[in-house]
Amino acid sequence: ALTGSLSTPEGSFKLSGAGLSTEALKQLGVRPMTASASGTLSGGTLNATLKADAGKQLTVTGNGAVDLRTSRIDMALKGRTGPALFADRLARSGVRVQGDVGFDLRLSGALDRPDINGQITLRKGVLGDAAGRFTLRDAAGSADVSNRVARITSLSGVTGRNGRATVTGSIALDA
């Protein structure tokens, strides 16, 4: 229960729901999800633990804080997703991707443009150019995310009939 004035509320909360979605998630093809959140609000700081589940399309757990006075966040997020959340953006750049993506990320800094740091992993992946000239199957790998750049630390898979390829490099996340 929350107490205090509208300008300085205090207390704890528990929220849960099913069949939840947003227009943006609908456009990505993510089915409605179940979600829950709990936490406290004290001294202008919201501390929360959250969980959301849309089956194979997206699962995420998180915990952290948002300072409502300064609009700053410090939140850890872990989970997994299929390619739906990023496939369209990559396709516009000429890249095709499928597979299971795991993430372990920390969002910190300004709430409207937080720094994102952590790791992203891919397994059971298929990567290639949109025209189909190059395809990497059975791909697995990881990337470290820092300062709005994903640095591929390992990525390998099968090409053609008997080939193997290993990929390294960086991807700007603001591009």
Salt bridges, closest charged atoms under 4 A:
ASP67 OD2 - ARG69 NH2 3.07
ASP74 OD1 - ARG106 NE 3.13
ASP100 OD2 - ARG123 NH2 3.85
ASP129 OD2 - ARG133 NH2 3.40
ASP174 OD2 - ARG113 NH2 2.82
ASP174 OD2 - ARG148 NE 3.66
